[in-house]
Amino acid sequence: MNRAQKVAWLFVITISLAVVSSLAAFAILYIKVGIPKAFAGFALLGIAGFGGFGPIVFPKDKGKITCDERDTFIDRQAAIAGFATAFLVVGLACMLPFFILGPQATVAVWWLPNIFGAAGLATFFVHSVVILVLYGRGGGNGEK
């Protein structure tokens, strides 16, 4: 397993853990204290930030060649998929209120950082999943 795969696994695990734990906290807080205070459960999405330590935790691969054309292709495809996902998330976040609430409705500004964060989490998650899928489930160093 190469460095890119290890970092991708760390992102997938931390983002999945963050989303599941924050949804569970939201559900528990909703039952205990009601809807306004239940949104505090989404603070657990900060767990996903630990995925950012992946490049620090996993050192660069030793050897003359650490990256070839296949690795570059996989990284490019994963980046395209991640940015397409961010575009989709932001597009849905902008257009769904328009179609549901109508063109005369207003949206509070405090939603903007939430949309930005959701698009970021989706981007990193999809980027990591695409890396893992494109490398496949092969043996040593990502080869099939």
Disulfide bonds with the S-S distance in Angstrom:
none
